[in-house]
Amino acid sequence: MSKVAIIGAGLAGSLLSIYLAKRGIKVDVYEARGDMRLEKVAAGRSINLALSDRGIAALREVGMDEYMLAEAVPMYGRMIHSPAGETKLLPYSGRQGEFINSVSRAGLNIALMNEAEKYGGVNFHFSQRCSAFDCERGIATFSSGISVSADTVIATDGAGSAVRLAMEAQVAGYNSTTVFLDHGYKELHIPPAADGGFRLERNALHIWPRHQFMMIALPNFDGSFTCTLFLDKGGNPNGSESVQDEMSTTGSTSPTGRVSAFDRLIDSQSVKEFFDREFPDAVPLMPTLVEDFFENPTGNLGTLKCWPWNIGGKALLLGDSAHAVVPFYGQGMNCAFEDVRVLAGLIDEQHGKTLDWEQIFRTYGELRKINSDAIADMAEENFYEMRDRVADPVFQRKRELETRLEQNFPDYFSKYSMVTFREDLPYSVAKEKGNAQDALLMRICAGVQRVDELDLHEVMAEVIAK
Ligand SMILES: Cc1cc2nc3c(=O)[nH]c(=O)nc-3n(C[C@H](O)[C@H](O)[C@H](O)COP(=O)(O)OP(=O)(O)OC[C@H]3O[C@@H](n4cnc5c(N)ncnc54)[C@H](O)[C@@H]3O)c2cc1C
């Protein structure tokens, strides 16, 4: 029987353990934190996540999709909140049945671990932080002092992966870069209404786009919303090693012309003034705003690209440890789940033979790298789209046109739909087709005042001819 050590019992590691156990592989999972089923999860780190078709497809293969969706809140579109408090819903798709789902990170993680433990061959070891990995011998060492070897090690220990750090240190010429945005994020809270209902439209992802920064809110099953403020961290006079764009490197300017950055929101007065000015319709819904602001940490946002992902057949990086992305397409977890599905497909191809991990890992990397690079690029681009362009009239006309095309032509998929609702389409194809389509539709929409002026058949003919 094959034996695999997984490092990290987060979303990817827990799902992977189920996939491997179903294939008769013995799995030991080593997790740095305590058992989250017994301990309170730290606040302020993406409490909920958008689960979409690629992630659902991976859950379906292990019979977990319906269970998870029963606990999810469907989100049918982006609800845009203007500075004056007006709202407008931009649907994610013109087709019935295409929406994304807000799920609890902890709830999903716990459900995956519980499912994995139903298989006799899976053992979780908590409070085991991997502190070193010997790339030559394939041995992982933990801060508890134990050392572990197995037929292979799969590192699902997230963006700060200890195994990847070991590869960077030990493999000559190892290629690894993390590019951080100037923006950080902070999670805030809208509690349920007194009667337990939702204080905002429940079936939407809410966005307060303010050009240089934005706030979003995703619904939780209990009637609350988790808000995330994305704002320049400030204190960055040179902007070195940062994604450069039109943003000020020392702060962010909103439509009100005021400059803001996390490092200027230093006391309750500055926080209140900022929120009253920029998000006046949200403030009355956030009774613990100031406490949450100072209690919750400010997180960093970065894109990690590294290569190779494997050390022969000894170790593989999977999920965020190999390709962390910024969260603006809601795809990091979905992509990590797709990784698991692809890897399992390659294991299945060797059915009945002694598993050749090196070959599996090599083919896996060839299949996945191009696609993880594509979603990384699209996620960065979507940051600017959500922050700046959703408020732009030409962009809004383009979204309206895309919705109408999707309502009238079953074969038309917007880039967002290709990424989010087409698990059959690799990210790289979605990126290439989607970018070409976007450029064409933006050009068409810039030439009209209203989408009604356009002949949909003519537009579709141009899309096909492109
Ligand atoms: C603000 C924010 C919002 C997001 N929203 C979405 C979204 O809407 N949709 C979406 O699809 N994705 C989203 N993501 C991305 C998503 O969170 C990640 O892509 C996903 O969690 C990756 O799963 P993972 O298992 O690879 O890594 P992680 O979830 O980071 O899990 C890593 C695990 O390894 C453990 N670990 C770490 N170091 C060690 C070590 N040395 N030894 C042992 N264990 C270790 C950690 O404790 C953790 O349990 C978001 C991310 C952020 C930051």
The ligand as an ORCA input file, in Angstrom:
! r2SCAN-3c Opt
* xyz 0 1
  C      -8.990     37.590      2.007
  C      -9.025     36.338      1.181
  C     -10.194     35.982      0.534
  C     -10.248     34.825     -0.247
  N     -11.407     34.528     -0.902
  C     -11.461     33.430     -1.689
  C     -12.676     33.092     -2.367
  O     -13.690     33.787     -2.255
  N     -12.694     31.970     -3.156
  C     -11.593     31.191     -3.308
  O     -11.657     30.194     -4.052
  N     -10.428     31.489     -2.670
  C     -10.342     32.572     -1.866
  N      -9.186     32.870     -1.203
  C      -8.004     32.014     -1.409
  C      -8.056     30.776     -0.526
  O      -8.151     31.178      0.827
  C      -6.787     29.952     -0.725
  O      -6.504     29.806     -2.091
  C      -6.973     28.569     -0.119
  O      -7.149     28.688      1.273
  C      -5.744     27.689     -0.423
  O      -5.852     26.479      0.270
  P      -4.532     25.731      0.754
  O      -5.044     24.532      1.464
  O      -3.603     25.567     -0.378
  O      -3.836     26.720      1.783
  P      -4.362     27.205      3.196
  O      -5.832     27.309      3.210
  O      -3.551     28.404      3.531
  O      -3.981     26.022      4.194
  C      -2.659     25.769      4.593
  C      -2.685     24.911      5.836
  O      -1.356     24.537      6.154
  C      -1.089     24.810      7.512
  N       0.346     25.105      7.634
  C       0.987     26.253      7.286
  N       2.311     26.126      7.502
  C       2.505     24.873      7.992
  C       3.645     24.165      8.387
  N       4.859     24.717      8.351
  N       3.501     22.892      8.848
  C       2.268     22.303      8.900
  N       1.133     22.954      8.513
  C       1.258     24.217      8.064
  C      -1.986     25.989      7.857
  O      -2.228     26.075      9.246
  C      -3.235     25.637      7.047
  O      -4.095     24.792      7.746
  C      -9.101     34.009     -0.389
  C      -7.922     34.348      0.283
  C      -7.881     35.498      1.059
  C      -6.608     35.854      1.767
*
